[in-house]
Protein backbone atom coordinates (compact mmCIF):
# COMPACT_ATOMS: atom_id res chain seq x y z
CA UNK A 1 0.00 0.00 0.00
CA UNK A 2 1.29 3.46 -0.92
CA UNK A 3 1.95 6.10 1.72
CA UNK A 4 -0.88 8.18 0.31
CA UNK A 5 -3.40 5.41 0.56
CA UNK A 6 -2.19 4.55 4.05
CA UNK A 7 -2.64 8.14 5.11
CA UNK A 8 -6.16 8.21 3.59
CA UNK A 9 -7.12 5.01 5.36
CA UNK A 10 -5.85 6.36 8.63
CA UNK A 11 -7.99 9.46 8.22
CA UNK A 12 -11.23 7.47 7.87
CA UNK A 13 -13.44 7.37 10.97
CA UNK A 14 -13.31 4.15 12.96
CA UNK A 15 -16.34 1.91 12.60
CA UNK A 16 -17.70 0.70 15.95
CA UNK A 17 -18.17 -3.06 16.08
CA UNK A 18 -21.16 -4.02 18.24
CA UNK A 19 -20.28 -6.43 21.04
CA UNK A 20 -21.31 -10.00 20.43
CA UNK A 21 -23.91 -11.10 22.98
CA UNK A 22 -22.99 -14.29 24.76
CA UNK A 23 -24.97 -17.28 23.51
CA UNK A 24 -26.87 -18.95 26.31
CA UNK A 25 -26.76 -22.71 26.48
CA UNK A 26 -30.08 -23.98 25.11
CA UNK A 27 -32.12 -26.33 27.23
CA UNK A 28 -31.67 -29.67 25.47
CA UNK A 29 -33.95 -31.59 27.78
CA UNK A 30 -37.01 -33.23 26.27
CA UNK A 31 -40.42 -31.59 26.14
CA UNK A 32 -43.78 -32.50 24.59
CA UNK A 33 -43.55 -32.33 20.81
CA UNK A 34 -39.74 -32.31 20.90
CA UNK A 35 -37.41 -35.01 19.59
CA UNK A 36 -37.34 -38.20 21.58
CA UNK A 37 -40.20 -37.26 23.92
CA UNK A 38 -42.76 -39.66 22.44
CA UNK A 39 -40.28 -42.55 22.35
CA UNK A 40 -39.29 -41.86 25.93
CA UNK A 41 -42.90 -41.59 27.11
CA UNK A 42 -43.93 -44.81 25.38
CA UNK A 43 -40.87 -46.69 26.64
CA UNK A 44 -41.52 -45.74 30.27
CA UNK A 45 -45.23 -46.37 29.76
CA UNK A 46 -44.34 -49.96 28.78
CA UNK A 47 -41.97 -50.24 31.75
CA UNK A 48 -44.82 -49.14 34.02
CA UNK A 49 -47.09 -51.77 32.49
CA UNK A 50 -44.53 -54.53 33.06
CA UNK A 51 -43.77 -53.39 36.61
CA UNK A 52 -47.34 -53.35 37.90
CA UNK A 53 -48.45 -56.40 35.89
CA UNK A 54 -45.65 -58.45 37.48
CA UNK A 55 -45.74 -56.91 40.95
CA UNK A 56 -49.46 -57.55 41.45
CA UNK A 57 -49.84 -60.60 39.22
CA UNK A 58 -51.27 -62.75 42.04
CA UNK A 59 -53.49 -60.13 43.68
CA UNK A 60 -56.69 -60.84 41.72
CA UNK A 61 -56.00 -64.59 41.92
CA UNK A 62 -55.68 -64.89 45.71
CA UNK A 63 -58.88 -66.92 46.21
CA UNK A 64 -57.54 -69.51 43.74
CA UNK A 65 -54.10 -69.49 45.37
CA UNK A 66 -55.75 -70.02 48.75
CA UNK A 67 -57.77 -72.95 47.38
CA UNK A 68 -54.77 -74.53 45.64
CA UNK A 69 -52.52 -74.49 48.71
CA UNK A 70 -55.23 -74.68 51.39
CA UNK A 71 -54.12 -71.30 52.77
CA UNK A 72 -56.00 -68.50 54.50
CA UNK A 73 -56.49 -65.05 52.98
CA UNK A 74 -53.81 -63.57 55.23
CA UNK A 75 -51.29 -66.30 54.28
CA UNK A 76 -51.98 -66.01 50.55
CA UNK A 77 -51.74 -62.21 50.74
CA UNK A 78 -47.99 -62.58 51.33
CA UNK A 79 -47.60 -63.37 47.62
CA UNK A 80 -48.45 -59.67 47.19
CA UNK A 81 -47.11 -58.05 50.34
CA UNK A 82 -43.85 -60.05 50.19
CA UNK A 83 -43.11 -58.69 46.72
CA UNK A 84 -43.95 -55.10 47.62
CA UNK A 85 -41.99 -55.27 50.88
CA UNK A 86 -38.90 -56.58 49.05
CA UNK A 87 -39.22 -53.73 46.56
CA UNK A 88 -39.45 -51.23 49.42
CA UNK A 89 -36.30 -52.61 51.06
CA UNK A 90 -34.23 -52.81 47.87
CA UNK A 91 -35.25 -49.61 46.11
CA UNK A 92 -32.73 -47.39 47.90
CA UNK A 93 -29.59 -49.51 47.29
CA UNK A 94 -30.56 -50.12 43.67
CA UNK A 95 -31.18 -46.40 43.16
CA UNK A 96 -27.62 -45.84 44.40
CA UNK A 97 -26.40 -48.20 41.67
CA UNK A 98 -28.29 -46.08 39.13
CA UNK A 99 -26.34 -43.03 40.32
CA UNK A 100 -23.14 -44.83 39.41
CA UNK A 101 -24.01 -47.00 36.40
CA UNK A 102 -26.85 -45.02 34.84
CA UNK A 103 -30.64 -45.01 34.98
CA UNK A 104 -31.22 -46.90 31.75
CA UNK A 105 -28.73 -49.64 32.64
CA UNK A 106 -30.29 -50.32 36.04
CA UNK A 107 -33.85 -50.22 34.69
CA UNK A 108 -32.94 -52.69 31.94
CA UNK A 109 -31.25 -55.09 34.36
CA UNK A 110 -34.14 -54.89 36.81
CA UNK A 111 -36.73 -55.75 34.19
CA UNK A 112 -34.58 -58.56 32.80
CA UNK A 113 -34.33 -60.30 36.19
CA UNK A 114 -37.97 -59.66 37.07
CA UNK A 115 -39.37 -61.13 33.85
CA UNK A 116 -37.09 -64.15 34.18
CA UNK A 117 -38.42 -64.85 37.67
CA UNK A 118 -41.93 -64.22 36.34
CA UNK A 119 -41.53 -67.19 34.01
CA UNK A 120 -40.60 -69.39 37.00
CA UNK A 121 -43.49 -68.35 39.28
CA UNK A 122 -46.10 -70.68 37.65
CA UNK A 123 -44.01 -73.73 38.63
CA UNK A 124 -43.90 -73.01 42.39
CA UNK A 125 -44.59 -76.33 44.18
CA UNK A 126 -45.73 -74.75 47.47
CA UNK A 127 -46.94 -71.48 48.92
CA UNK A 128 -43.57 -70.97 50.61
CA UNK A 129 -41.70 -71.28 47.31
CA UNK A 130 -44.23 -69.03 45.61
CA UNK A 131 -43.74 -66.33 48.24
CA UNK A 132 -39.95 -66.67 47.94
CA UNK A 133 -40.07 -66.21 44.16
CA UNK A 134 -42.37 -63.23 44.56
CA UNK A 135 -39.98 -61.68 47.08
CA UNK A 136 -37.12 -62.11 44.59
CA UNK A 137 -39.25 -60.59 41.85
CA UNK A 138 -40.13 -57.59 43.98
CA UNK A 139 -36.45 -57.05 44.84
CA UNK A 140 -35.56 -57.10 41.15
CA UNK A 141 -38.28 -54.60 40.26
CA UNK A 142 -36.91 -52.21 42.88
CA UNK A 143 -34.39 -50.89 40.38
CA UNK A 144 -37.04 -49.48 38.10
CA UNK A 145 -39.41 -46.98 39.82
CA UNK A 146 -36.86 -44.65 41.45
CA UNK A 147 -34.52 -44.82 38.46
CA UNK A 148 -37.40 -43.93 36.15
CA UNK A 149 -38.33 -40.90 38.26
CA UNK A 150 -34.70 -39.76 38.34
CA UNK A 151 -34.36 -40.29 34.56
CA UNK A 152 -37.41 -38.10 33.96
CA UNK A 153 -36.19 -35.39 36.35
CA UNK A 154 -32.87 -35.22 34.47
CA UNK A 155 -34.06 -35.62 30.88
CA UNK A 156 -37.40 -33.73 30.84
CA UNK A 157 -37.92 -29.99 31.21
CA UNK A 158 -39.39 -29.01 34.59
CA UNK A 159 -42.69 -27.71 33.22
CA UNK A 160 -43.36 -31.06 31.54
CA UNK A 161 -42.22 -33.19 34.48
CA UNK A 162 -45.60 -33.73 36.17
CA UNK A 163 -47.15 -34.75 32.85
CA UNK A 164 -44.27 -37.11 32.04
CA UNK A 165 -44.42 -38.77 35.45
CA UNK A 166 -48.20 -38.95 35.12
CA UNK A 167 -47.76 -40.97 31.91
CA UNK A 168 -45.40 -43.36 33.70
CA UNK A 169 -47.92 -43.76 36.52
CA UNK A 170 -50.61 -44.27 33.86
CA UNK A 171 -48.54 -47.19 32.58
CA UNK A 172 -48.63 -48.56 36.11
CA UNK A 173 -52.42 -48.39 36.11
CA UNK A 174 -52.68 -50.05 32.68
CA UNK A 175 -50.31 -52.80 33.81
CA UNK A 176 -52.21 -53.37 37.01
CA UNK A 177 -55.51 -53.46 35.15
CA UNK A 178 -54.50 -55.64 32.20
CA UNK A 179 -52.60 -58.12 34.34
CA UNK A 180 -55.56 -58.64 36.62
CA UNK A 181 -58.18 -58.82 33.85
CA UNK A 182 -56.20 -61.17 31.63
CA UNK A 183 -55.17 -63.21 34.64
CA UNK A 184 -58.72 -63.44 35.94
CA UNK A 185 -60.25 -64.84 32.75
CA UNK A 186 -57.34 -67.16 32.00
CA UNK A 187 -57.37 -68.43 35.59
CA UNK A 188 -61.08 -69.20 35.35
CA UNK A 189 -60.43 -71.45 32.35
CA UNK A 190 -56.96 -72.89 33.04
CA UNK A 191 -55.99 -71.99 36.60
CA UNK A 192 -53.85 -69.36 38.29
CA UNK A 193 -50.53 -70.89 37.14
CA UNK A 194 -51.29 -70.42 33.45
CA UNK A 195 -52.56 -66.92 34.26
CA UNK A 196 -49.36 -65.72 35.94
CA UNK A 197 -47.29 -67.40 33.22
CA UNK A 198 -49.17 -65.42 30.55
CA UNK A 199 -48.56 -62.21 32.45
CA UNK A 200 -44.87 -63.09 32.55
CA UNK A 201 -44.74 -63.50 28.75
CA UNK A 202 -46.48 -60.12 28.26
CA UNK A 203 -43.93 -58.52 30.58
CA UNK A 204 -41.07 -59.99 28.52
CA UNK A 205 -42.43 -58.27 25.40
CA UNK A 206 -42.78 -54.97 27.26
CA UNK A 207 -39.21 -55.22 28.59
CA UNK A 208 -37.75 -55.82 25.11
CA UNK A 209 -39.69 -52.88 23.62
CA UNK A 210 -38.69 -50.64 26.55
CA UNK A 211 -34.99 -51.22 25.98
CA UNK A 212 -35.30 -50.66 22.24
CA UNK A 213 -37.24 -47.40 22.56
CA UNK A 214 -35.80 -45.55 25.57
CA UNK A 215 -33.42 -42.77 24.41
CA UNK A 216 -29.91 -42.79 25.83
CA UNK A 217 -29.57 -40.31 28.71
CA UNK A 218 -27.92 -36.99 27.82
CA UNK A 219 -27.88 -35.25 31.19
CA UNK A 220 -26.77 -38.02 33.53
CA UNK A 221 -23.64 -37.46 35.60
CA UNK A 222 -22.27 -40.50 37.47
CA UNK A 223 -22.26 -40.14 41.23
CA UNK A 224 -20.42 -41.81 44.05
CA UNK A 225 -21.22 -45.20 45.55
CA UNK A 226 -19.41 -44.33 48.76
CA UNK A 227 -21.62 -45.25 51.74
CA UNK A 228 -20.92 -41.94 53.49
CA UNK A 229 -21.97 -39.96 50.42
CA UNK A 230 -25.14 -42.04 50.14
CA UNK A 231 -25.92 -41.63 53.84
CA UNK A 232 -25.35 -37.87 53.60
CA UNK A 233 -27.70 -37.58 50.62
CA UNK A 234 -30.38 -39.66 52.33
CA UNK A 235 -29.98 -37.60 55.49
CA UNK A 236 -30.45 -34.38 53.51
CA UNK A 237 -33.70 -35.66 52.04
CA UNK A 238 -35.05 -36.90 55.36
CA UNK A 239 -34.22 -33.54 56.93
CA UNK A 240 -36.53 -31.80 54.45
CA UNK A 241 -39.99 -31.53 56.08
CA UNK A 242 -41.76 -31.34 52.71
CA UNK A 243 -40.13 -34.54 51.48
CA UNK A 244 -40.93 -36.30 54.75
CA UNK A 245 -44.60 -35.39 54.40
CA UNK A 246 -44.69 -36.50 50.77
CA UNK A 247 -43.16 -39.86 51.68
CA UNK A 248 -45.76 -40.55 54.35
CA UNK A 249 -48.59 -39.32 52.13
CA UNK A 250 -47.53 -41.74 49.38
CA UNK A 251 -47.42 -44.60 51.90
CA UNK A 252 -50.88 -43.79 53.28
CA UNK A 253 -52.50 -43.54 49.85
CA UNK A 254 -50.98 -46.90 48.94
CA UNK A 255 -52.22 -48.47 52.19
CA UNK A 256 -55.78 -47.71 51.12
CA UNK A 257 -55.23 -49.02 47.63
CA UNK A 258 -53.32 -52.14 48.68
CA UNK A 259 -55.84 -53.13 51.34
CA UNK A 260 -58.86 -52.58 49.08
CA UNK A 261 -57.61 -54.45 46.04
CA UNK A 262 -55.99 -57.32 47.94
CA UNK A 263 -59.23 -58.20 49.72
CA UNK A 264 -61.80 -57.25 47.07
CA UNK A 265 -61.51 -60.66 45.39
CA UNK A 266 -62.57 -62.45 48.57
CA UNK A 267 -65.37 -59.92 49.06
CA UNK A 268 -66.84 -60.33 45.56
CA UNK A 269 -66.50 -64.10 45.21
CA UNK A 270 -68.45 -64.59 48.47
CA UNK A 271 -72.15 -63.97 49.14
CA UNK A 272 -74.10 -61.84 48.41
CA UNK A 273 -72.21 -61.23 45.14
CA UNK A 274 -70.78 -64.73 44.39
CA UNK A 275 -69.02 -63.55 41.23
CA UNK A 276 -66.83 -65.77 39.05
CA UNK A 277 -63.04 -65.37 39.02
CA UNK A 278 -63.15 -64.00 35.49
CA UNK A 279 -65.71 -61.37 36.41
CA UNK A 280 -63.71 -60.39 39.49
CA UNK A 281 -60.69 -59.90 37.23
CA UNK A 282 -62.76 -57.66 34.96
CA UNK A 283 -63.53 -55.45 37.95
CA UNK A 284 -60.02 -54.09 37.50
CA UNK A 285 -61.18 -52.24 34.37
CA UNK A 286 -61.69 -49.40 36.83
CA UNK A 287 -57.90 -48.94 36.60
CA UNK A 288 -58.65 -47.00 33.41
CA UNK A 289 -59.92 -44.27 35.72
CA UNK A 290 -56.47 -44.23 37.32
CA UNK A 291 -54.88 -43.81 33.90
CA UNK A 292 -56.99 -40.70 33.32
CA UNK A 293 -56.59 -39.21 36.82
CA UNK A 294 -52.81 -39.70 36.94
CA UNK A 295 -52.40 -38.18 33.48
CA UNK A 296 -54.56 -35.23 34.56
CA UNK A 297 -52.58 -34.64 37.75
CA UNK A 298 -50.41 -31.99 36.09
CA UNK A 299 -53.43 -29.92 35.08
CA UNK A 300 -54.98 -30.31 38.53
CA UNK A 301 -51.79 -29.12 40.22
CA UNK A 302 -51.61 -26.14 37.86
CA UNK A 303 -55.17 -25.16 38.76
CA UNK A 304 -55.49 -26.16 42.43
CA UNK A 305 -51.88 -26.31 43.60
CA UNK A 306 -50.27 -29.38 45.12
CA UNK A 307 -52.12 -29.26 48.42
CA UNK A 308 -55.44 -28.55 46.75
CA UNK A 309 -54.97 -31.59 44.52
CA UNK A 310 -54.11 -33.75 47.53
CA UNK A 311 -57.28 -32.58 49.33
CA UNK A 312 -59.31 -33.44 46.23
CA UNK A 313 -57.65 -36.87 45.95
CA UNK A 314 -58.28 -37.63 49.65
CA UNK A 315 -61.91 -36.54 49.42
CA UNK A 316 -62.51 -38.66 46.33
CA UNK A 317 -60.94 -41.69 48.02
CA UNK A 318 -63.05 -41.20 51.15
CA UNK A 319 -66.26 -41.07 49.11
CA UNK A 320 -65.24 -44.30 47.44
CA UNK A 321 -64.62 -46.03 50.76
CA UNK A 322 -68.12 -45.10 51.90
CA UNK A 323 -69.67 -46.57 48.76
CA UNK A 324 -67.81 -49.90 48.83
CA UNK A 325 -69.50 -50.66 52.17
CA UNK A 326 -72.86 -50.90 50.42
CA UNK A 327 -74.36 -54.32 49.49
CA UNK A 328 -75.28 -53.32 45.90
CA UNK A 329 -72.73 -54.36 43.24
CA UNK A 330 -73.16 -51.21 41.11
CA UNK A 331 -72.55 -48.99 44.14
CA UNK A 332 -69.47 -51.00 45.10
CA UNK A 333 -68.10 -50.61 41.58
CA UNK A 334 -68.66 -46.86 41.72
CA UNK A 335 -66.81 -46.81 45.03
CA UNK A 336 -63.85 -48.63 43.45
CA UNK A 337 -63.84 -46.07 40.65
CA UNK A 338 -63.59 -43.21 43.14
CA UNK A 339 -60.91 -44.95 45.25
CA UNK A 340 -58.86 -45.61 42.11
CA UNK A 341 -59.21 -42.05 40.80
CA UNK A 342 -58.28 -40.52 44.14
CA UNK A 343 -55.34 -42.84 44.69
CA UNK A 344 -53.70 -42.32 41.30
CA UNK A 345 -54.19 -38.54 41.39
CA UNK A 346 -52.65 -38.38 44.87
CA UNK A 347 -49.76 -40.69 43.94
CA UNK A 348 -48.88 -38.79 40.75
CA UNK A 349 -49.00 -35.48 42.63
CA UNK A 350 -46.86 -36.63 45.55
CA UNK A 351 -44.27 -38.48 43.43
CA UNK A 352 -43.80 -35.61 40.97
CA UNK A 353 -43.49 -33.18 43.89
CA UNK A 354 -40.62 -35.28 45.26
CA UNK A 355 -38.77 -35.11 41.94
CA UNK A 356 -39.23 -31.35 41.72
CA UNK A 357 -38.30 -30.68 45.34
CA UNK A 358 -35.02 -32.62 45.40
CA UNK A 359 -32.11 -30.49 44.20
CA UNK A 360 -29.54 -33.29 44.31
CA UNK A 361 -29.53 -37.06 44.67
CA UNK A 362 -32.84 -37.31 42.81
CA UNK A 363 -32.62 -41.09 42.55
CA UNK A 364 -32.31 -41.33 46.33
CA UNK A 365 -35.17 -38.86 46.84
CA UNK A 366 -37.39 -40.89 44.53
CA UNK A 367 -36.15 -44.13 46.09
CA UNK A 368 -37.18 -42.99 49.55
CA UNK A 369 -40.63 -42.14 48.18
CA UNK A 370 -40.89 -45.50 46.44
CA UNK A 371 -39.73 -47.27 49.60
CA UNK A 372 -42.39 -45.56 51.70
CA UNK A 373 -44.98 -46.11 48.96
CA UNK A 374 -44.39 -49.86 48.73
CA UNK A 375 -44.13 -50.26 52.48
CA UNK A 376 -47.61 -48.76 52.47
CA UNK A 377 -48.66 -51.33 49.88
CA UNK A 378 -47.18 -54.19 51.87
CA UNK A 379 -48.75 -53.04 55.14
CA UNK A 380 -52.07 -52.38 53.43
CA UNK A 381 -52.14 -55.83 51.80
CA UNK A 382 -51.11 -57.74 54.94
CA UNK A 383 -53.06 -55.75 57.55
CA UNK A 384 -56.05 -55.39 55.24
CA UNK A 385 -56.23 -59.19 54.92
CA UNK A 386 -55.88 -59.64 58.68
CA UNK A 387 -58.61 -57.05 59.26
CA UNK A 388 -60.85 -58.87 56.79
CA UNK A 389 -60.27 -62.17 58.59
CA UNK A 390 -60.98 -60.56 61.98
CA UNK A 391 -63.80 -58.11 61.20
CA UNK A 392 -64.89 -58.71 57.62
CA UNK A 393 -64.98 -56.18 54.82
CA UNK A 394 -65.80 -53.38 57.26
CA UNK A 395 -62.48 -53.95 59.01
CA UNK A 396 -60.56 -53.55 55.74
CA UNK A 397 -62.46 -50.38 54.85
CA UNK A 398 -61.87 -49.01 58.36
CA UNK A 399 -58.13 -49.31 57.75
CA UNK A 400 -58.62 -47.28 54.58
CA UNK A 401 -60.49 -44.53 56.44
CA UNK A 402 -57.67 -44.26 58.98
CA UNK A 403 -55.06 -43.93 56.21
CA UNK A 404 -57.00 -41.20 54.36
CA UNK A 405 -57.41 -39.29 57.62
CA UNK A 406 -53.62 -39.37 57.91
CA UNK A 407 -53.26 -37.88 54.40
CA UNK A 408 -55.62 -35.03 55.27
CA UNK A 409 -53.86 -34.34 58.58
CA UNK A 410 -50.43 -34.15 56.90
CA UNK A 411 -51.74 -31.88 54.15
CA UNK A 412 -53.36 -29.56 56.69
CA UNK A 413 -50.08 -29.52 58.59
CA UNK A 414 -48.24 -28.54 55.41
CA UNK A 415 -50.74 -25.77 54.71
CA UNK A 416 -50.35 -24.39 58.23
CA UNK A 417 -46.54 -24.56 58.05
CA UNK A 418 -46.53 -22.70 54.73
CA UNK A 419 -48.70 -19.90 56.17
CA UNK A 420 -46.49 -19.58 59.24
CA UNK A 421 -43.40 -19.31 57.05
CA UNK A 422 -45.05 -16.74 54.80
CA UNK A 423 -46.22 -14.70 57.80
CA UNK A 424 -42.69 -14.52 59.13
CA UNK A 425 -41.22 -13.64 55.75
CA UNK A 426 -39.25 -16.90 55.45
CA UNK A 427 -38.80 -18.99 52.40
CA UNK A 428 -41.33 -21.66 51.67
CA UNK A 429 -38.81 -24.26 50.65
CA UNK A 430 -39.42 -26.44 53.64
CA UNK A 431 -43.07 -25.64 54.22
CA UNK A 432 -44.79 -26.09 50.88
Secondary structure, 3 states (H helix, E strand, C coil): CCHHHHHHHHHCCCCCCCCCCCCCCCCCCECCCCCCHHHHHHHHHHHHHHHHHHHCCCHHHHHHHHHHHCCCHHHHCHHHHHHHHHHHHHHHHHHHHHHHHCHHHHHHHHHHHHHHHHHHHCCCCCHHHHHHHHHHHHHHHHHHHHHHHHHHHHHECHHHHHHHHHHHHHHHHHHHHHHHHHHHHHHHHHCHHHHHHHHHHHHHHHHHHHHHHCCCCCCCCCCCCCHHHHHHHHHHHHCCHHHHHHHHHHHHHHHHHHHHHHHHHHHHHCCCCCCCHHHHHHHHHHHHHHHHHHHCHHHHHHHHHHHHHHHHHHHHHHHHHHHCCCCCHHHHHHHHHHHHHHHHHHHHHHHHHHHHHCCCCHHHHHHHHHHHHHHHHHHHHHHHHHHHHHHCHHHHHHHHHHHHHHHHHHHHHHHHHHHHHHHCCCCCCCCC
